[in-house]
């Protein structure tokens, strides 16, 4: 069984290594073009002397495939497409081309949290448990039949999007992809339709989501900040300019006027949220990301000052 591996970054690299270690044949690796720093998956493909196709787009704005991209793909003669970490939209002429078609990784327990910001939204909306899914790609967004699903991942009160993904879902996702490919190769895969009655879809997390309303409950603000960490960074405003908050810890039962600065010390900046306070370890303002205490000293921010809702 010849596999075309679509992906990028360290996740794609680790999937490649594990699939090769499991004895699977990689027909080729497809990654976006590199800009600046080398891509880990592309580097590994070169080191392993595997065919490497680097394209940012595989289809035109009309949805039709780009002829040269289609030719590059067809030359691989793949039996299965594995979408390990893919941001490009693939045309049907690629998705359905192999005899075993395509499978894709998603960092949630589908059908819940479909969409491109699944990890962010699980934290923002207060989900208690997470997991990963590998599904057979169809015409919908994350809607195809489930090939492998692994759950049981607790979302802890201090988890950020970064910690949930990199420390918990990432390694589980690599395992799930290898398990799915093993099952398909052996003929034991039994794709199961998703339960549409349980489906949810959330959009991308951008600044229209990341702005903090200090009138909201402290627990919601804490989840929003953690769900936007490391990107895009939930923000308040200080003197009209956005101030993005990171490395936060909620301190319940602390009273204070929402937005008022309670204290600044080496541990960070404490901002009152009404029925609670947020201890902020790092911020990103006009000088890039820095410790909250350094920012406060540099900007003259101190107890009694205020930040405003975004």
Secondary structure, 3 states (H helix, E strand, C coil): CEEEEECCHHHHHHHHHHHHHCCCEEEEEEECCCCCCCCHHHHHHHHCCCCEEECCCCECCCCCECHHHHHHHHCCCCCEEEECCCCCCCCHHHHCCCCCCEEEEECCCCCCCECCCHHHHHHHCCCCEEEEEEEECCCCCCCCCEEEEEEEEECCCCCCHHHHHHHHHHHHHHHHHHHHHHHHHHCCCCCECCCHHHCCECCCCCHHHHECCCCCCHHHHHHHHHHCCCCCCCEEEECCEEEEEEEEEEEEEEEECCCEEEEEECCEEEEECEEEEEEEEEEEECCEEEEHHHHHHHHCCCCCCECECC
